[in-house]
Amino acid sequence: YAQIDRALGEIHRVLKPGGRALFILHHAESIVACKARQTLQQSALVLEETKILRKLRRHLGAERRSPTAARKTSADLAAALGTLEQAAGQTDNPLTLNVTIDAVRKLLAARQHMSPAAVVLEADRFEGNIRASVRRLQDLLRCGQSEAGMQGLMKLALAQDFELQEMAPQHHAGDALVGWRLRLAKP
């Protein structure tokens, strides 16, 4: 996840003559990248489309104000939960959706033994964790290399005076594409 040209220069500087450097880089079309894109779609449903955590916080505030306000926010929250449940039933790996559904239900149940402010704090913490995960996955996808990207990386390495020893797709368990294997040497 580094600036590749600067990182290659520093690696070249610290390697002794004859030293080798071996890298595994994300492949833009790997199973890892595919799962990252799925998780980002689920996170967008949670954070941007349903805005379920915002609706949860709004509901907690409405409960303190009036029963009428709480009925309206409860219906909005239930609709958002229903949307997430429906989406979870239509995907192969609904982890982010299931974790969110479970967290919202647990936060609602926590009102029995926690103050509203403490429940809101936990909702904020949960949302912060999802947003941090989104940033990590976006970084992973940004750094994923296509074949053209690897060709460009090879040109950078050769310009830094490396010798290319190997550049090949990296597979796991036979045929699951996970990345690129790159082996460089300092002459």
Salt bridges, closest charged atoms under 4 A:
GLU10 OE2 - ARG13 NH2 2.61
GLU29 OE1 - ARG37 NH2 3.78
GLU63 OE2 - HIS59 NE2 3.19
GLU63 OE2 - ARG111 NH1 2.22
ASP76 OD2 - LYS72 NZ 3.15
GLU85 OE2 - ARG105 NH2 1.97
ASP102 OD2 - LYS106 NZ 3.07
GLU122 OE2 - ARG125 NH1 2.50
ASP124 OD1 - ARG57 NH1 3.07
GLU127 OE1 - ARG57 NH2 2.67
GLU127 OE2 - ARG131 NH2 2.82
ASP139 OD1 - ARG142 NH2 3.13
GLU166 OE2 - ARG181 NH2 2.92
GLU166 OE1 - ARG183 NH2 3.18
